[in-house]
Amino acid sequence: MAAFAIVLWILLNLSYILTQDYGEIQYVNGVENQISVLPDGSCRCQKELSKWDKLFVMLEDSQMRENMVMQSVDEVLKVELQSMRSEMLHFVANFAGTCTNAMDSATIRITSQLDKKLTHKLEEVRRVRVQNESEVKSVCQQLLLASRDVSSRLGTLETAWQTSADAKDHQPPIEVGKTSSHYLETTLNSLTFELQQIKAELRASRARVERHTLPTGCEMAMVFPMRSKKIYASVHPSDMTLSSFTACVWVKVTEVLEKTIVFSYGTKRNPYQIQLFFDHFAVVLSVGNETSQVVAKNVVFPGQWKHICGIWSAENGNATLWVDGKLAGFALGVAENYNIPDGGILQLGQEKNGCCVGGGFDESLAFSGKLTDFNIWDTVLEEEAILSLATYDFCKARGNVVGWGVTEILPHGGAAFSYY
C-alpha cells in the first residue's frame, strides 16, 4: 500500500506540471532570456515562438519529466520488492521451523501409539496363554474326577459281586442267579454308557487343546495357513558349509500330499542340496539329489504334533530319520563323501527351485500347518540327545547353524509367527 500511494503521488505531480505554461520563461545556456537594449536605443527582441514550437518544447519537457518519474518509480519498486523478499524469507524460515516441530511431535505420537498397541498385543498374548493353561488344568481335573468316579463304580461293582456271592448261601439258587445277574447287567450297562460319554468328552477336549497349544515349553510357532506358492519363510544362517548335520523340527501338518516340503536348502547349481518333506504319511530326507534319500513310512498324521529329526554324515553316507525320539528310518550310502556348499537359500514350507528367494515355486509342494523349534547342527547328535529333544527339552536347545528364536527367519506371503 505504501508503494501504491507513492506512485499515485508522483502521477498527480506529473499531471500538475504538465498543465503549467511552458511559454512564459525560457532559458538559454542557463541565462534568463530577457529583452536587451541596443546602444542606439532600439530593442533586440527574439522572434515569438509559434504554437507548434511551444507544443514540441512542451513534449520534450514532458518526456524528460516522464523519464524522471519512471526512474523514481523503479527505485521505489526495487525497495519495496527487496522488503517483500526479506519478509517472505523470514516467513519461510519460521514456517520451516514450525513444520519441523510438527513432524517431530507427530513422530513422537505415532511411536507412543505403536508402543501402546504392542503392549496391548503382548497383554492379549499373555491372557490367551493363561486361558489355555487354565483350560488344560480344567481338562486334567475332569480326567481326575472321571477316573475317581470310574474307580468308585468299579468298587461298587466288586461289592455287588461279593454280595451276590454271599447271598448264595441264604437264597434258592434260581432266585439268587436271577437277582444278581439282573443287577450286574444293569450296572455294567450304566458303566459302559458313562465310560463312552467320558471317552467322547476326553477326545473332544484333547482335540480342542491340541488345536490351540504347542509342545510343552514352546511359546512361538510359524503358521502356514494354506497351500500357496506365495506363502513360505526364508531362513538366513551365517554359514551352510556342511559335511554332516542334524536337523530337527516340531511339525503339525494340515494335509499331506505326494510331496509336501517342510524345509529345503539349494544353490543355483543344485536346488536339491537338502530336503525334508512328507510323502503322504511318510517322512523323506534327501541329500545331494532327489534320489539319494532315507524314508520313514507311516509316521505322520494330519492334525498331530510330531518331532522329526533328520541326520546325515558324509563320512559313510549314513542317514537316519527319528520321529518322536525313536529311530524310524535308516539308509547307507546317501551322498557319501559329499560336501554341502555355502551360498544357497534355506526356506521353510517351499522347495528351492529358482534363481532367488521366492522364485519358481509350486503350489502343490507348499506346506500348510504349523512348525516350531527348527534347529540345525553341523554334527551328528547322539540318540540320548534326540530323545531329550523329543521328550524333555522342548524349544530349549539351539542349533549352532540354525537356532530357533536366534537365527533370522522372515515370513513371506501369509506365513506369520504365532505366540502362545
C-alpha positions as CSV (number, residue, x, y, z in Angstrom):
1,M,0.0,0.0,0.0
2,A,2.8,2.4,0.7
3,A,4.3,1.8,-2.7
4,F,1.0,2.4,-4.4
5,A,0.5,5.7,-2.5
6,I,3.9,6.9,-3.6
7,V,3.3,6.1,-7.3
8,L,-0.1,7.9,-7.1
9,W,1.5,11.0,-5.6
10,I,4.1,11.1,-8.4
11,L,1.5,10.8,-11.1
12,L,-0.5,13.6,-9.6
13,N,2.6,15.9,-9.5
14,L,3.3,15.0,-13.1
15,S,-0.2,15.9,-14.2
16,Y,0.1,19.2,-12.4
17,I,3.4,20.1,-14.0
18,L,2.1,19.2,-17.5
19,T,-0.7,21.8,-17.1
20,Q,1.8,24.7,-16.5
21,D,2.5,27.3,-19.2
22,Y,5.9,26.5,-20.7
23,G,6.0,29.7,-22.8
24,E,6.4,32.3,-20.1
25,I,10.1,31.6,-19.1
26,Q,12.8,30.3,-21.3
27,Y,16.4,29.5,-20.5
28,V,19.2,29.7,-23.0
29,N,22.5,28.2,-21.8
30,G,21.5,28.7,-18.2
31,V,20.8,32.5,-18.5
32,E,17.4,34.1,-18.2
33,N,16.0,35.3,-21.6
34,Q,15.1,38.9,-21.2
35,I,14.9,41.9,-23.7
36,S,18.2,43.8,-24.1
37,V,18.6,47.4,-25.2
38,L,21.0,48.2,-28.1
39,P,23.2,51.4,-28.0
40,D,21.0,53.2,-30.4
41,G,18.1,52.8,-28.1
42,S,16.4,50.1,-30.2
43,C,15.3,46.8,-28.8
44,R,16.7,43.4,-29.8
45,C,13.8,41.1,-29.4
46,Q,13.6,37.3,-30.1
47,K,11.1,36.1,-32.5
48,E,7.9,34.9,-30.8
49,L,7.5,31.1,-30.8
50,S,4.7,29.6,-32.7
51,K,2.1,27.3,-31.2
52,W,3.8,24.3,-32.8
53,D,7.2,25.3,-31.4
54,K,5.6,25.6,-28.0
55,L,4.0,22.2,-28.4
56,F,7.2,20.5,-29.3
57,V,9.1,22.2,-26.4
58,M,6.3,21.0,-24.0
59,L,6.5,17.5,-25.4
60,E,10.3,17.4,-24.9
61,D,10.0,18.7,-21.4
62,S,7.2,16.2,-20.6
63,Q,9.3,13.3,-22.0
64,M,12.2,14.3,-19.7
65,R,9.9,14.6,-16.7
66,E,8.3,11.2,-17.6
67,N,11.8,9.6,-17.6
68,M,12.5,11.1,-14.2
69,V,9.2,9.8,-12.9
70,M,9.9,6.3,-14.3
71,Q,13.3,6.3,-12.7
72,S,11.7,7.2,-9.4
73,V,9.1,4.5,-9.7
74,D,11.7,1.9,-10.5
75,E,13.7,2.9,-7.4
76,V,10.6,2.7,-5.2
77,L,9.5,-0.6,-6.6
78,K,13.0,-2.0,-6.2
79,V,13.0,-1.0,-2.5
80,E,9.5,-2.5,-2.0
81,L,10.4,-5.8,-3.7
82,Q,13.5,-6.1,-1.5
83,S,11.4,-5.5,1.5
84,M,8.8,-8.1,0.4
85,R,11.6,-10.6,-0.3
86,S,13.1,-10.2,3.2
87,E,9.6,-10.7,4.7
88,M,9.0,-13.8,2.6
89,L,12.3,-15.3,3.6
90,H,11.5,-14.6,7.3
91,F,8.1,-16.2,6.9
92,V,9.6,-19.3,5.2
93,A,12.2,-19.7,7.9
94,N,9.5,-19.5,10.6
95,F,7.2,-21.9,8.7
96,A,10.0,-24.4,8.2
97,G,10.7,-24.4,11.9
98,T,7.0,-24.9,12.6
99,C,6.8,-27.9,10.2
100,T,9.9,-29.5,11.8
101,N,8.3,-29.2,15.2
102,A,5.0,-30.6,13.9
103,M,6.8,-33.6,12.3
104,D,8.7,-34.3,15.5
105,S,5.6,-34.2,17.6
106,A,3.7,-36.4,15.1
107,T,6.6,-38.9,15.1
108,I,6.5,-38.9,18.9
109,R,2.7,-39.5,18.9
110,I,3.0,-42.3,16.4
111,T,5.8,-44.0,18.3
112,S,3.7,-43.7,21.5
113,Q,0.7,-45.2,19.8
114,L,2.8,-48.1,18.4
115,D,4.2,-48.8,21.9
116,K,0.7,-48.8,23.4
117,K,-0.6,-51.2,20.7
118,L,2.4,-53.5,21.1
119,T,1.9,-53.6,24.9
120,H,-1.8,-54.3,24.4
121,K,-1.0,-57.2,22.0
122,L,1.6,-58.7,24.5
123,E,-1.0,-58.5,27.2
124,E,-3.5,-60.3,25.0
125,V,-0.9,-63.0,24.2
126,R,-0.3,-63.4,28.0
127,R,-4.0,-63.5,28.7
128,V,-4.6,-66.2,26.0
129,R,-1.7,-68.2,27.3
130,V,-3.1,-68.1,30.8
131,Q,-6.6,-69.0,29.5
132,N,-5.1,-72.0,27.6
133,E,-3.2,-73.1,30.7
134,S,-6.4,-72.9,32.8
135,E,-8.3,-74.9,30.1
136,V,-5.6,-77.6,30.3
137,K,-5.8,-77.6,34.1
138,S,-9.6,-77.9,33.9
139,V,-9.4,-80.8,31.5
140,C,-6.9,-82.5,33.8
141,Q,-9.2,-82.0,36.7
142,Q,-12.1,-83.5,34.7
143,L,-9.9,-86.5,33.9
144,L,-9.0,-86.9,37.6
145,L,-12.7,-86.7,38.6
146,A,-13.7,-89.1,35.9
147,S,-11.0,-91.6,36.9
148,R,-12.1,-91.4,40.6
149,D,-15.8,-91.9,39.5
150,V,-14.8,-94.9,37.5
151,S,-12.8,-96.3,40.4
152,S,-15.8,-95.8,42.7
153,R,-18.1,-97.5,40.3
154,L,-15.7,-100.4,39.9
155,G,-15.6,-100.7,43.7
156,T,-19.4,-100.7,43.7
157,L,-19.4,-103.5,41.1
158,E,-16.9,-105.5,43.2
159,T,-19.0,-105.1,46.3
160,A,-22.1,-106.3,44.3
161,W,-20.2,-109.4,43.2
162,Q,-19.2,-110.1,46.8
163,T,-22.8,-109.5,48.0
164,S,-24.2,-111.8,45.3
165,A,-21.6,-114.5,46.3
166,D,-22.6,-114.2,50.0
167,A,-26.3,-114.4,49.1
168,K,-25.9,-117.8,47.5
169,D,-25.9,-119.5,50.9
170,H,-29.3,-117.9,52.1
171,Q,-31.4,-118.0,48.9
172,P,-32.5,-120.6,46.4
173,P,-30.1,-120.9,43.5
174,I,-32.5,-119.9,40.9
175,E,-33.7,-116.7,42.6
176,V,-30.2,-115.6,43.5
177,G,-29.0,-116.1,40.0
178,K,-31.8,-114.0,38.6
179,T,-31.4,-111.2,41.1
180,S,-27.6,-110.9,40.8
181,S,-27.5,-111.3,37.0
182,H,-30.1,-108.5,36.6
183,Y,-28.3,-106.2,39.0
184,L,-24.9,-106.8,37.4
185,E,-26.3,-106.4,33.9
186,T,-27.9,-103.0,34.8
187,T,-24.7,-101.8,36.5
188,L,-22.5,-102.9,33.6
189,N,-24.7,-101.2,31.0
190,S,-24.7,-98.0,33.1
191,L,-20.9,-98.1,33.4
192,T,-20.4,-98.8,29.7
193,F,-22.6,-95.9,28.7
194,E,-20.9,-93.4,31.1
195,L,-17.4,-94.6,30.0
196,Q,-18.4,-94.0,26.4
197,Q,-19.5,-90.5,27.3
198,I,-16.3,-89.8,29.2
199,K,-14.2,-91.1,26.3
200,A,-16.0,-88.9,23.8
201,E,-15.6,-85.8,26.1
202,L,-11.9,-86.6,26.5
203,R,-11.4,-86.9,22.8
204,A,-13.1,-83.6,22.2
205,S,-11.1,-81.9,24.9
206,R,-7.9,-83.3,23.6
207,A,-8.6,-82.2,20.1
208,R,-9.6,-78.7,21.3
209,V,-6.4,-78.4,23.4
210,E,-4.2,-79.7,20.6
211,R,-5.6,-77.1,18.2
212,H,-4.6,-74.2,20.4
213,T,-1.4,-75.4,22.1
214,L,2.2,-76.1,21.2
215,P,4.5,-78.7,22.6
216,T,5.2,-78.0,26.3
217,G,7.8,-75.2,26.7
218,C,7.3,-73.7,23.2
219,E,5.8,-70.3,23.0
220,M,6.2,-69.4,19.3
221,A,5.3,-71.2,16.1
222,M,5.4,-70.4,12.4
223,V,1.9,-70.7,10.9
224,F,1.3,-71.6,7.2
225,P,-2.5,-71.0,6.8
226,M,-3.0,-72.6,3.4
227,R,-1.2,-74.1,0.4
228,S,0.1,-71.3,-1.8
229,K,3.2,-70.6,-3.9
230,K,3.4,-67.2,-2.2
231,I,3.5,-68.5,1.4
232,Y,6.9,-69.5,2.8
233,A,9.6,-68.4,5.2
234,S,13.3,-67.7,4.4
235,V,16.0,-68.6,6.9
236,H,19.3,-66.8,6.9
237,P,22.1,-68.7,8.7
238,S,25.7,-67.3,8.7
239,D,27.2,-70.4,7.0
240,M,25.8,-73.6,5.5
241,T,29.0,-75.4,4.6
242,L,28.3,-78.9,5.9
243,S,29.9,-82.4,5.8
244,S,27.3,-83.7,8.4
245,F,24.2,-82.3,10.1
246,T,21.3,-82.9,12.4
247,A,18.1,-81.0,11.5
248,C,15.1,-81.2,14.0
249,V,11.7,-79.6,14.0
250,W,8.3,-79.9,15.6
251,V,5.6,-80.2,12.9
252,K,1.8,-80.3,12.8
253,V,0.6,-80.6,9.2
254,T,-2.9,-79.8,8.0
255,E,-2.8,-82.1,4.9
256,V,-0.2,-84.3,3.3
257,L,0.1,-84.9,-0.4
258,E,2.6,-86.7,-2.6
259,K,5.3,-84.2,-1.7
260,T,4.8,-81.6,1.0
261,I,8.0,-79.6,1.7
262,V,8.9,-78.9,5.4
263,F,12.3,-77.3,4.6
264,S,14.7,-77.2,1.7
265,Y,18.2,-75.9,1.0
266,G,19.6,-75.4,-2.5
267,T,22.1,-73.5,-4.6
268,K,22.0,-72.2,-8.2
269,R,23.7,-75.3,-9.5
270,N,21.8,-77.8,-7.3
271,P,18.4,-76.8,-5.8
272,Y,18.2,-80.2,-4.0
273,Q,21.1,-80.0,-1.6
274,I,18.9,-80.8,1.4
275,Q,15.2,-81.5,1.5
276,L,12.9,-82.8,4.3
277,F,9.4,-83.5,3.1
278,F,6.3,-85.6,3.5
279,D,5.1,-88.2,1.0
280,H,1.6,-88.9,2.2
281,F,2.2,-90.4,5.7
282,A,5.9,-90.9,5.2
283,V,8.9,-88.7,6.0
284,V,11.7,-88.4,3.5
285,L,15.1,-86.8,3.9
286,S,17.2,-86.3,0.7
287,V,20.8,-85.1,0.4
288,G,22.7,-84.1,-2.7
289,N,19.9,-85.0,-5.1
290,E,16.3,-86.2,-5.2
291,T,17.1,-89.9,-5.4
292,S,19.7,-90.0,-2.6
293,Q,17.3,-90.3,0.4
294,V,16.1,-92.1,3.5
295,V,12.4,-92.8,4.2
296,A,10.3,-93.4,7.3
297,K,6.8,-94.8,6.5
298,N,3.5,-94.3,8.3
299,V,4.8,-91.9,10.9
300,V,3.0,-88.6,10.1
301,F,-0.7,-87.9,10.5
302,P,-2.6,-84.6,9.9
303,G,-3.5,-82.6,13.0
304,Q,-0.9,-84.2,15.2
305,W,2.3,-82.7,16.5
306,K,5.4,-84.8,15.5
307,H,9.0,-84.3,16.4
308,I,11.2,-85.1,13.4
309,C,15.0,-85.3,13.2
310,G,17.0,-85.9,10.0
311,I,20.7,-86.9,10.4
312,W,23.3,-87.3,7.8
313,S,27.1,-87.8,7.6
314,A,29.3,-87.6,4.5
315,E,31.9,-90.0,6.0
316,N,30.0,-93.2,5.2
317,G,26.7,-91.7,3.8
318,N,24.8,-92.8,6.9
319,A,21.4,-91.1,7.0
320,T,18.7,-91.7,9.7
321,L,15.2,-90.3,10.5
322,W,13.9,-90.1,14.0
323,V,10.2,-89.5,14.9
324,D,9.2,-88.6,18.5
325,G,12.7,-89.7,19.7
326,K,12.6,-93.1,18.1
327,L,14.5,-94.4,15.1
328,A,12.1,-94.6,12.2
329,G,14.3,-94.8,9.0
330,F,17.9,-95.8,8.2
331,A,20.0,-95.8,5.0
332,L,23.6,-96.2,4.0
333,G,25.5,-94.6,1.0
334,V,23.4,-91.4,1.0
335,A,25.6,-88.7,-0.7
336,E,28.8,-90.4,0.6
337,N,31.9,-88.1,0.6
338,Y,29.7,-85.2,-0.4
339,N,30.1,-81.7,1.0
340,I,27.1,-79.3,1.1
341,P,28.3,-75.8,-0.1
342,D,27.5,-72.4,1.3
343,G,25.8,-69.6,-0.6
344,G,22.4,-71.3,-1.1
345,I,18.9,-70.4,0.0
346,L,17.2,-72.1,3.0
347,Q,13.4,-72.0,3.1
348,L,10.6,-73.3,5.2
349,G,7.4,-74.6,3.6
350,Q,8.6,-74.5,-0.1
351,E,11.2,-76.0,-2.4
352,K,14.2,-74.0,-3.6
353,N,13.7,-74.1,-7.3
354,G,14.9,-70.8,-9.0
355,C,17.5,-68.2,-9.1
356,C,16.5,-66.4,-5.9
357,V,14.2,-66.3,-2.9
358,G,10.6,-66.9,-3.9
359,G,11.5,-68.0,-7.5
360,G,9.9,-70.9,-9.3
361,F,7.5,-72.1,-6.5
362,D,5.0,-74.8,-7.0
363,E,1.7,-74.6,-5.1
364,S,1.4,-78.4,-4.9
365,L,4.6,-78.6,-2.9
366,A,3.6,-76.0,-0.3
367,F,3.3,-76.8,3.4
368,S,0.2,-75.9,5.4
369,G,0.1,-76.2,9.1
370,K,2.4,-75.2,12.0
371,L,6.1,-75.8,12.8
372,T,8.3,-74.8,15.7
373,D,11.7,-75.4,17.3
374,F,13.5,-75.7,13.9
375,N,17.3,-76.2,14.6
376,I,20.3,-77.4,12.6
377,W,23.6,-78.6,14.0
378,D,26.8,-79.3,12.0
379,T,27.3,-82.5,13.9
380,V,25.6,-85.9,14.3
381,L,23.7,-85.8,17.6
382,E,23.6,-88.9,19.8
383,E,20.4,-90.9,20.5
384,E,20.1,-89.6,24.0
385,A,20.2,-86.0,22.8
386,I,17.5,-86.7,20.2
387,L,15.3,-88.4,22.8
388,S,15.8,-85.4,25.1
389,L,14.7,-83.0,22.3
390,A,11.6,-85.0,21.7
391,T,10.5,-85.6,25.3
392,Y,12.1,-83.1,27.7
393,D,13.9,-80.1,26.2
394,F,11.0,-78.7,24.2
395,C,12.2,-75.5,22.5
396,K,15.2,-75.1,24.8
397,A,18.1,-76.3,22.7
398,R,19.6,-74.1,20.0
399,G,21.4,-75.3,16.9
400,N,24.8,-73.8,16.0
401,V,23.9,-73.4,12.3
402,V,20.2,-72.5,12.7
403,G,18.9,-71.7,16.2
404,W,15.1,-71.3,16.7
405,G,14.5,-67.8,18.1
406,V,18.1,-66.8,17.3
407,T,18.7,-67.1,13.6
408,E,16.8,-64.6,11.4
409,I,13.6,-66.1,9.8
410,L,11.5,-63.9,7.6
411,P,7.9,-64.9,6.8
412,H,6.5,-64.1,3.3
413,G,3.0,-64.1,1.9
414,G,0.5,-65.2,4.5
415,A,3.1,-67.0,6.8
416,A,3.3,-65.5,10.2
417,F,4.7,-66.1,13.7
418,S,2.1,-67.0,16.3
419,Y,2.7,-66.6,20.1
420,Y,1.0,-68.7,22.8
